[in-house]
Amino acid sequence: MKVVCVGGGPAGLYFSILMKRQDPDHDVTVLERDPAGSTYGWGVTYWGGLLDRLHAHDPASARAVRDASVRWSGGVAHIRGTTTARPGDEGFGIGRHRLLDVLAHRARELGVRLVHSHEVTPAGGPPDADLVVAADGVHSALRSRHADHFGTQIETGRNTYAWLGTTKTFATFTFAFAETPHGWVWCYAYPYGPDGSTCVVECPPEAWRGLGLDRMSDPEGLRLLEGLFAGPLDGHRLIGRPQGEGGARWQSFRTLTNRTWHRDNLVLLGDAAHTTHYSVGAGTTLALEDAMALAGALRTAPSLAAALTRYERERTAALLPLRSAARYSARWYENLPRYARLDPAQMFALLGQRHSPLLPYVPPQLYYRIDRAAHGLEPLRRLKRWLGPRLARTLEASRAR
């Protein structure tokens, strides 16, 4: 099979690796619009289960990803001068540039052709191949060419955020909340290597405008944020977009969905097919899992059409509970004043429950008491584990209709 992946991010690179692993005779090319060695962002985060799945599909790249990652467990929240720690699952961080290097090296090793500085535009149409994989991100040119067919919908969130880096190496996943005269500003931070961390800053639009972040120069805005989070940053600097890409780019998150994920021999992968709010930390994991599912369907289905249909059905079903979790997570932050009145330890506890579809409809202190009671009673814990995912799938499926 001749395969062309448009987009050299984690999804496209990993899919190319899996196709070559399945059959070295596949002719696989990855087209990337940016020059070799350039990327955006700082680091990405993932959880331990992903490493197990990566190892099952390609042990060599899984080992390389693991060796290039840093790990932590639990989390810390800073609010009103207090620091609250909570235990939790083990997490991992890796620099986006390092992740792409690992995957690109493995792809070349298996015989994949990587072509940089090659942009595919909507006007130009898809490349000539048996299968064309649109892994070119949320602004996918190939998807845009047939937006009506794919049924693309975009829902823009209320809050404003900036994706930043810092020279501070956090020991664990860290949340910090700062109250200002214009509203709350908060950040999520996690390490991705020995020399730095990702720091995502978010606030409602009234705080963004009230603090003047909409009018400040990039250096002025970064210095203001450094002052707000001086304690957690320990005197370290915040850094705007790396490698000369500009400063702090403020934007609102766009949740993207598609009615269908394929058209003839063209199929969507990763952010070209779907996005989930960054507060659940699942974007890279979902992209890699898409690649696993698509490669698996192509290996076992009797035809290309059957494989693409199976892939779409499998991944849309798998995404339902996570879409619900991401939607309620984003809503928790949009309604932050509702929870900021709580004791810091209670607030942090409900931060961990932000994916719950029940939380927005139950008074926060009552929900906290119910949740604490459930932890002490095994039947209630089992009911919660059983009911939560089913309720989330039901609500998300009804919303999709």
MOVENVEN-V912112 format. One record per run of one state. SS is the DSSP state (a for helix, b for strand, c for the rest). FROM is the first residue (numbers start at 1). TO is the last residue. If there is no record, write none. Layout:
ss->{SS SS}
from->{FROM FROM}
to->{TO TO}
//
This chain:
ss->{c b c a c b c b a c a c b c b a c b c b c a c a c b c b c b c b c b c a c a c a c b c b c b c b c b c a c a c a c a c a c a c a c a c a c}
from->{1 2 7 10 23 27 32 43 48 58 59 68 70 80 82 96 111 113 116 131 135 141 146 147 151 153 157 160 167 173 181 183 194 196 204 205 211 218 229 230 234 238 240 251 252 254 258 262 264 266 269 270 273 278 281 283 301 304 335 336 341 344 352 359 362 364 377 378 401}
to->{1 6 9 22 26 31 42 47 57 58 67 69 79 81 95 110 112 115 130 134 140 145 146 150 152 156 159 166 172 180 182 193 195 203 204 210 217 228 229 233 237 239 250 251 253 257 261 263 265 268 269 272 277 280 282 300 303 334 335 340 343 351 358 361 363 376 377 400 401}
//
